Amino acid sequence: MNLSSKRAWVLALVSAALIAAFLFYPEHRAHLFGLLPYAFLFACPLLHFFHGGHHHGRNPRPNGDRP
């Protein structure tokens, strides 16, 4: 395997991450699932911010005319 290629490094990093996840999951499962509700709460403002548009309650008219 040629370690100078980018594909080889990516494959090695992905393999190491999968092995680490397999070894850490049983020991830290309770911590992971305990923090999961907070991850959803943290994601809500991010989704609102990055949703785009930011209409702030205004509904644009289909033809773009203002009253």
N, C-alpha and C positions, 0 to 999 in steps of 0.2 A: 504494500500500500504506500502510495506516494504522499507523505505528510506535508508536502508543499502545496498541494491543491486545496482550494477552499472547501470543496465538497467533503474531503476526508476530515477536515476539522469540524465541519458542521455535523457530520455523522458521529464523530467521537463525542462532541458536546451533547448531542441529543441522547446518545447511549448512556453517558454518565448521568444526565438528568433523569432518565427513566430508572436507572438503577438506584439513584439516591431517593427518588420518589417511592420506589418499591420498599426500600429499607426504612424510610422515615414514616410512612403512612401508618403502620400499625401502632407505633409508639405515640404519635401525635394526632391521632384521629379525633380524640375528644376536644383538643384545642382547635382543630380545624373546623369542626362542626359547631363549636361554641362561638366562634368568631363569624360564622356565616351570616347570621342576621345583621351584624354590623356592616358586613360587606355590601349587603343589599341597601342598607341605609346610606352608605357612602356613595353607592352607585347612582342613587336617585338624583342628587344635585348635579352630578356629572352628566347624566343623561339629559337633564333639562338644559344645562348650559351648552352642551355640544349638539343638541337636537337641531339647531339651526332655525332660521326664520325669526324667532323671537317676536311673535306677533303681539304679545302682551294683551290678549283678549280681543283684538280687532280681527274681524273677518273680512278679508279682501273681497271686493266684488269681482265677479268673473271677467268683466270687460275692463277692469282697472280704473273705472270712473269714480270720482269722489262726489258725494252729494253736494 
